[in-house]
Amino acid sequence: MMKTLTVDLADRSYPIFIGESLISNSDLYSPYIKGKQVMIVTNTTVAPLYLEQVKSALSDYDVDEVILPDGEQYKNLDTLNLIFDALLEKRHNRTTTLIALGGGVVGDMTGFAASCYQRGVDFIQVPTTLLSQVDSSVGGKTAVNHPMGKNMIGAFYQPKCVIADISVLATLPQRELSAGIAEVVKYGLICNNEFYLWLDENVEALASYDTVALSRAVELSCLDKAAVVAQDEKEGGIRAILNLGHTFGHAIETNQGYGVWLHGEAVAAGMVMAADLSWRLGNISQQDVQRLQGMLKRAQLPCVPPKEMSNQDFIDLMQVDKKVLDGKLRLVLLTAIGEAVVTSDFSADTLHQTLDAGEQLGCSSQ
């Protein structure tokens, strides 16, 4: 059974469709395509699996496609230009609709391209990874990476709809599925303790491709994110809590080279570091940190950063984070399980204790 959620943004509100066997359903696309031209943006991994299904659903339109190389290392301005090249070569006009068929990298780049092409055209998100279904496809954050920092060039630009087909998760490699679970766990930690308790009981089911558990996880994650985005679309306040673990995680991704650690893997280690710092500040218990470690370990996720990263590596890279304000580092930390805050209220010494913890945090690194 398909479920429909709404991201409430007044005249820019849009639905999220969640269910099985959705990507070939033409009725889900047509209300959100205003012209005859469609450009499907996908990658070399997803195209052989799902491109023809989406094209068949769009048989009433003039459909073109651009197939990008797959991987976080290609999330850059050079690859973005491949989308613009295709749009211009095929003479797409202002009524065209872009369709992002892929994971977070494809979704981010397609959304950014849509925000820029002829000063803004429509786009639809068709996320094909768990991470993109529960996080990056919802909320309108679009961007590409820069060698000095992740997602530093982008725009807030909302899709017309999101089509989250649970069926496509069956083709995800285990590592990619686990990476998505990290973002699911994040929602429980920051705003939904009841969901967090459910995840603690069902994380193995998620990691085993249980479609019932996955459907529930996607639905609850999207509900939580939609509620936060509706309050703060452009991250001027509460929306920043969605970045729990991301400041540490982005530092790991940038240091290691984009794509060496998957985004969700880096976020998993980053969430443990944020939880460790929250414990050192007296906000949560050490048992809470250990419970998080255990949950992530059962999801086959790393819990510590790369051994070769120094404290100074982290400090230097975290200073480029978008939450830095007036030169002061701010982090998303837990005030309790199910509650989070963006704060700079921690000492350098306490932060260094967390950075020093390394292997003491209890799991093996990548």
C-alpha positions as CSV (number, residue, x, y, z in Angstrom):
1,M,0.0,0.0,0.0
2,M,1.3,3.4,-1.0
3,K,1.6,6.1,1.7
4,T,1.7,9.8,0.9
5,L,3.3,12.4,3.2
6,T,3.5,16.1,2.6
7,V,6.4,18.6,3.1
8,D,4.4,21.6,4.1
9,L,6.0,24.7,2.5
10,A,2.9,26.7,1.6
11,D,2.7,27.2,-2.2
12,R,5.9,25.0,-2.6
13,S,4.5,22.1,-0.7
14,Y,5.0,18.7,-2.3
15,P,4.2,15.0,-1.7
16,I,6.5,12.1,-0.8
17,F,5.1,8.8,-2.2
18,I,6.3,5.7,-0.3
19,G,5.6,2.2,-1.4
20,E,6.6,-0.7,-3.6
21,S,6.7,-0.9,-7.4
22,L,6.2,2.9,-7.8
23,I,8.9,4.0,-10.3
24,S,7.0,2.7,-13.3
25,N,3.7,4.3,-12.2
26,S,3.0,7.1,-14.7
27,D,0.2,8.6,-12.6
28,L,2.8,9.6,-10.0
29,Y,4.8,11.7,-12.4
30,S,2.3,13.3,-14.7
31,P,0.7,15.8,-12.3
32,Y,4.2,17.3,-11.7
33,I,5.4,17.7,-15.3
34,K,4.1,20.9,-16.9
35,G,5.8,20.7,-20.3
36,K,6.6,18.0,-22.9
37,Q,10.3,17.8,-22.2
38,V,11.9,15.5,-19.6
39,M,15.6,14.9,-18.8
40,I,16.3,11.9,-16.7
41,V,19.6,12.2,-14.8
42,T,21.0,8.9,-13.5
43,N,24.4,7.1,-13.3
44,T,26.2,4.1,-14.7
45,T,25.1,1.8,-11.8
46,V,21.4,2.7,-11.7
47,A,20.7,3.1,-15.4
48,P,20.9,-0.6,-16.3
49,L,18.6,-1.4,-13.5
50,Y,15.8,1.2,-13.6
51,L,16.2,3.7,-16.5
52,E,13.9,1.8,-18.9
53,Q,11.2,1.5,-16.2
54,V,11.1,5.2,-15.7
55,K,11.2,5.9,-19.4
56,S,8.2,3.6,-19.9
57,A,6.3,5.6,-17.3
58,L,7.1,8.7,-19.3
59,S,6.1,7.5,-22.7
60,D,3.8,10.5,-23.3
61,Y,6.8,12.9,-23.0
62,D,9.9,13.8,-25.0
63,V,12.4,12.0,-22.9
64,D,16.2,12.5,-22.9
65,E,18.8,11.1,-20.6
66,V,22.2,11.8,-19.2
67,I,24.2,9.1,-17.5
68,L,26.8,10.3,-15.0
69,P,29.7,8.3,-13.6
70,D,28.9,6.8,-10.2
71,G,30.5,7.9,-7.0
72,E,30.9,10.7,-4.5
73,Q,34.2,11.6,-6.1
74,Y,32.3,12.8,-9.2
75,K,30.0,15.1,-7.2
76,N,31.7,18.2,-8.6
77,L,31.3,21.1,-11.0
78,D,32.9,19.2,-13.9
79,T,30.2,16.4,-13.6
80,L,27.5,19.0,-13.1
81,N,28.4,20.5,-16.4
82,L,27.5,17.2,-18.1
83,I,23.9,17.8,-17.1
84,F,24.0,21.4,-18.5
85,D,25.7,20.1,-21.7
86,A,22.9,17.5,-22.2
87,L,20.1,20.1,-21.6
88,L,21.6,22.5,-24.0
89,E,22.4,20.0,-26.7
90,K,18.9,18.7,-26.6
91,R,17.5,22.3,-26.5
92,H,15.5,21.9,-23.3
93,N,13.4,25.0,-22.4
94,R,12.1,26.5,-19.2
95,T,9.2,24.1,-19.1
96,T,11.4,21.0,-18.9
97,T,11.4,18.7,-15.9
98,L,14.5,17.0,-14.6
99,I,14.2,13.6,-12.9
100,A,16.8,12.5,-10.5
101,L,17.0,8.7,-10.7
102,G,19.7,7.6,-8.3
103,G,21.1,8.1,-4.8
104,G,22.1,11.2,-3.0
105,V,24.9,12.2,-5.4
106,V,22.5,12.1,-8.4
107,G,19.7,13.8,-6.4
108,D,22.0,16.6,-5.2
109,M,23.5,17.3,-8.6
110,T,20.2,17.1,-10.4
111,G,18.5,19.5,-8.0
112,F,21.4,21.9,-8.2
113,A,21.3,21.8,-12.0
114,A,17.5,22.4,-11.9
115,S,18.0,25.4,-9.7
116,C,20.5,26.9,-12.1
117,Y,19.3,25.9,-15.6
118,Q,17.6,28.9,-17.2
119,R,17.4,30.3,-13.6
120,G,15.2,27.4,-12.4
121,V,13.3,24.5,-13.8
122,D,11.2,21.8,-12.1
123,F,12.7,18.5,-10.9
124,I,11.4,15.3,-9.4
125,Q,13.3,13.0,-7.0
126,V,13.3,9.3,-7.6
127,P,15.7,8.1,-4.9
128,T,17.2,4.6,-5.3
129,T,19.2,4.2,-2.0
130,L,18.0,4.1,1.5
131,L,20.0,7.1,2.4
132,S,18.5,9.2,-0.3
133,Q,15.0,8.0,0.5
134,V,15.1,8.9,4.1
135,D,17.3,12.0,3.9
136,S,18.8,13.7,0.8
137,S,15.8,13.6,-1.5
138,V,13.6,15.4,1.0
139,G,14.1,19.1,2.0
140,G,15.6,20.7,-1.0
141,K,19.3,20.8,-0.1
142,T,21.2,20.5,-3.4
143,A,25.0,20.9,-3.8
144,V,28.3,19.7,-5.2
145,N,31.6,19.2,-3.3
146,H,34.7,21.3,-3.4
147,P,38.2,19.8,-2.7
148,M,38.3,21.9,0.5
149,G,34.8,21.0,1.8
150,K,31.8,18.8,1.2
151,N,28.5,20.4,-0.2
152,M,30.0,23.9,-0.1
153,I,28.5,24.9,-3.5
154,G,24.8,24.6,-3.8
155,A,21.3,26.0,-3.3
156,F,18.1,25.3,-1.4
157,Y,15.7,24.2,-4.2
158,Q,12.6,22.0,-3.6
159,P,11.5,19.1,-5.8
160,K,7.9,18.9,-7.2
161,C,7.5,15.4,-5.6
162,V,9.5,12.5,-4.2
163,I,8.9,8.9,-5.3
164,A,10.4,6.5,-2.8
165,D,10.1,3.0,-4.1
166,I,11.0,0.5,-1.4
167,S,11.3,-2.3,-4.1
168,V,14.5,-0.8,-5.6
169,L,16.4,-1.2,-2.3
170,A,16.6,-4.9,-3.0
171,T,19.4,-4.2,-5.5
172,L,21.5,-2.1,-3.0
173,P,24.8,-3.6,-2.0
174,Q,24.9,-4.3,1.7
175,R,27.4,-1.5,2.4
176,E,25.1,1.0,0.8
177,L,22.1,-0.2,2.7
178,S,24.0,0.0,6.0
179,A,25.1,3.5,5.1
180,G,21.4,4.5,4.8
181,I,20.6,3.0,8.2
182,A,23.0,5.6,9.8
183,E,20.7,8.4,8.7
184,V,17.7,6.6,9.9
185,V,19.3,6.2,13.4
186,K,20.0,9.9,13.3
187,Y,16.3,10.8,13.4
188,G,15.7,8.7,16.5
189,L,18.6,10.4,18.2
190,I,17.7,14.0,17.5
191,C,13.9,14.1,17.7
192,N,12.1,10.7,18.2
193,N,13.0,8.6,21.2
194,E,10.1,6.1,20.5
195,F,11.5,5.6,17.0
196,Y,15.0,5.1,18.4
197,L,13.7,2.3,20.7
198,W,12.0,0.7,17.7
199,L,15.2,0.9,15.7
200,D,17.2,-0.8,18.6
201,E,14.8,-3.7,18.2
202,N,14.7,-3.8,14.4
203,V,18.1,-2.7,13.2
204,E,19.0,-6.3,12.1
205,A,15.7,-6.5,10.1
206,L,16.6,-3.3,8.3
207,A,20.1,-4.6,7.5
208,S,18.5,-7.8,6.2
209,Y,16.4,-6.0,3.6
210,D,13.1,-6.6,5.4
211,T,10.6,-4.6,3.3
212,V,8.1,-4.1,6.1
213,A,10.8,-2.7,8.4
214,L,12.3,-0.6,5.6
215,S,8.9,0.9,4.7
216,R,8.3,1.9,8.3
217,A,11.8,3.3,8.7
218,V,11.4,5.4,5.5
219,E,8.0,6.6,6.5
220,L,9.0,7.7,10.0
221,S,12.3,9.2,8.9
222,C,10.5,11.3,6.2
223,L,7.8,12.3,8.7
224,D,10.5,13.6,11.1
225,K,12.4,15.4,8.3
226,A,9.3,16.9,6.8
227,A,8.3,18.3,10.1
228,V,11.7,19.9,10.7
229,V,12.0,21.3,7.1
230,A,8.5,22.8,7.4
231,Q,9.7,24.8,10.4
232,D,13.0,25.9,9.0
233,E,13.5,25.4,5.2
234,K,16.8,27.2,4.8
235,E,18.5,26.0,8.0
236,G,18.4,29.3,9.9
237,G,17.6,27.4,13.2
238,I,16.2,24.1,14.1
239,R,16.9,22.4,10.8
240,A,20.6,22.3,11.6
241,I,19.9,19.4,14.1
242,L,19.5,17.2,11.0
243,N,23.3,17.4,10.8
244,L,24.0,15.4,13.9
245,G,27.4,13.7,13.3
246,H,27.8,15.4,10.0
247,T,30.5,17.9,11.0
248,F,32.8,15.1,12.1
249,G,31.6,13.0,9.2
250,H,32.3,15.5,6.5
251,A,35.8,16.0,7.9
252,I,36.3,12.3,7.5
253,E,35.0,12.2,3.9
254,T,37.1,15.2,2.9
255,N,40.3,13.9,4.6
256,Q,40.0,10.4,3.2
257,G,38.9,11.5,-0.3
258,Y,35.3,11.6,-1.4
259,G,33.9,8.1,-1.9
260,V,36.5,6.2,0.2
261,W,34.1,6.3,3.1
262,L,30.4,6.3,2.2
263,H,28.6,9.3,3.6
264,G,26.5,7.2,5.9
265,E,29.6,5.4,7.2
266,A,31.3,8.8,8.0
267,V,28.0,10.0,9.7
268,A,27.9,6.9,11.8
269,A,31.4,7.5,13.2
270,G,30.5,11.1,13.6
271,M,27.4,10.4,15.5
272,V,29.3,8.3,18.0
273,M,31.8,11.2,18.4
274,A,28.9,13.7,18.9
275,A,27.4,11.3,21.5
276,D,30.7,10.9,23.2
277,L,31.1,14.7,23.5
278,S,27.5,14.9,24.7
279,W,28.3,12.4,27.5
280,R,31.4,14.3,28.5
281,L,29.2,17.4,28.9
282,G,26.9,15.5,31.2
283,N,23.9,15.4,28.8
284,I,23.6,11.7,28.2
285,S,24.9,8.6,30.0
286,Q,27.9,6.5,29.0
287,Q,25.3,3.6,28.6
288,D,23.6,5.8,26.0
289,V,26.8,6.0,24.0
290,Q,27.4,2.3,24.3
291,R,23.8,1.5,23.1
292,L,24.4,3.7,20.0
293,Q,27.7,1.9,19.3
294,G,26.0,-1.5,19.6
295,M,23.2,-0.5,17.3
296,L,25.5,0.8,14.6
297,K,27.8,-2.2,14.9
298,R,24.7,-4.5,14.3
299,A,24.0,-2.4,11.2
300,Q,27.6,-3.2,10.1
301,L,28.7,0.4,10.4
302,P,31.9,1.9,11.7
303,C,32.0,3.6,15.1
304,V,35.4,5.4,15.1
305,P,37.2,7.6,12.6
306,P,40.1,6.6,10.5
307,K,43.1,5.9,12.7
308,E,45.4,8.1,10.7
309,M,43.3,11.2,11.2
310,S,44.9,13.6,13.8
311,N,43.1,16.0,16.1
312,Q,44.4,18.8,14.0
313,D,43.0,17.2,10.8
314,F,39.6,17.3,12.3
315,I,39.9,20.8,13.7
316,D,41.1,22.2,10.4
317,L,38.4,20.6,8.3
318,M,35.6,21.3,10.8
319,Q,36.4,25.0,10.6
320,V,35.2,24.9,7.0
321,D,31.8,23.5,8.1
322,K,28.7,25.6,7.2
323,K,27.7,25.8,10.8
324,V,30.8,27.8,11.7
325,L,29.6,31.2,12.8
326,D,31.9,34.2,13.2
327,G,34.8,31.9,13.3
328,K,33.3,29.8,16.1
329,L,32.8,26.0,15.6
330,R,29.2,24.9,16.4
331,L,28.2,21.3,16.6
332,V,24.9,19.3,16.9
333,L,25.0,17.6,20.2
334,L,22.4,15.6,22.2
335,T,20.7,17.0,25.3
336,A,19.0,13.7,25.7
337,I,18.2,10.7,23.5
338,G,15.6,12.1,21.2
339,E,16.6,15.7,21.7
340,A,19.4,17.8,20.1
341,V,20.7,21.3,19.9
342,V,23.2,23.3,17.8
343,T,25.8,24.7,20.2
344,S,29.3,26.1,20.7
345,D,29.0,25.6,24.4
346,F,31.9,23.2,24.8
347,S,35.5,23.7,25.6
348,A,38.4,22.9,23.3
349,D,39.8,20.5,26.0
350,T,36.5,18.5,26.0
351,L,36.4,18.4,22.2
352,H,40.0,17.1,22.2
353,Q,39.1,14.4,24.7
354,T,36.5,13.1,22.2
355,L,39.0,13.4,19.3
356,D,41.6,11.6,21.5
357,A,39.2,8.7,22.3
358,G,39.8,6.9,19.0
359,E,39.7,3.1,19.6
360,Q,38.4,3.7,23.1
361,L,35.0,4.4,21.6
362,G,34.5,0.7,21.2
363,C,34.2,-0.4,17.5
364,S,36.6,-1.0,14.7
365,S,37.2,1.7,12.2
366,Q,37.0,1.3,8.4
